[in-house]
């Protein structure tokens, strides 16, 4: 089944400076106040974890912190919902894999 395309409309959010964090070894740009999920979506990252048994991809679903589909592992914090986690300069984020 094809992955749905994510759409980003440039210019809707004013550019208020940038910061960056690491996701799976890649630097991801983010804006102050932006969530990890939002920054990853803008960077074109559709998969944030995989299911334990069938290894199925999981990503963004509810966008409001209810479902845990967007779970990621943040070094120094643990597993969090990326849709509610503010991006911080220098944070290290990984796929949640077996942590969820």
N, C-alpha and C positions, 0 to 999 in steps of 0.2 A: 504494500500500500504506500503510495507516495506521501512524503511529508508535506504538510501544509506550509505555504510560504509565509514568512513573517514580513510585515511591512513597516517601514520607518519613514515618517514624513519629515524631512529636514526642515529646520527653521521653526517648528512648532514650539519647542522648548528653547528659551533664550540661552545663549552660550554664556554661562557664568563662571568660566574657567573649567579646568579639568584636573582630574587626579587619575591614578591608575592602580590596578590591583592585578594579581596573577591568578589565572585560571588554567589549571593543567599545564603550567609552564609558559603560557602565553600572556603577554601584557594586555589588559583590557582597559580602554579608556572609560572614564565615568565622569559625571558631573556632580558637584556637591549636592547632597540631598537625594541623589538617585539611588534606587535599590540595586542590589547585585543582579536581580532578575532583569531589570530594565536595561542595565548596561550589557548584560550577556545577550539579550534579545537584539539590541542594536548592533552588537558585534557578530550576529548571525549564528549564535550557538543554540541549537534546538534541543540538544539532549543534555540533561543534568545528572541523570542517574539511570541505572538499569535494574530491572526486577531481579530478585534473588534466584528464583526457580527457572524462569523461562528467558532471562536475559533480555527482556523487552525494554525498549527505550522509554524513558519518561522525561517530561519537561514541564512546561508551563500549563496550568489548567485553570484554576479559579482566580489567581492573581490577588487574593485577599487574605491569604494565610489560613485557610481552612483545611485544604486537602493534603498537604505534604508532597504533592507531585514534584514541586520545584526544589526539593531538599538538596542541599549541597553541604560539604564538609568545609568548615572554616578553621584553619589552624589557630589554636589557642582558645577556641570557642566550642567547637564540636559541630554537630549536625544542626542546621538552621533552615528555615524556609527562606529561600532567596528573595521571594516577593516582599518580604518584610524586613530584610536585613540591609541596612544602609551600607553602601560601598565606602570603604575607608582606604586612604592611601597606604599602599604597601601590603594590604591584606593578602593572604594566600588562600585560595579557594580551590577545592578539588571536587571531582565527581563524588557523590555520596556512596556509590557502590553498595557495599554490604553494611554500611553504618546505619541505614534506615531500617 
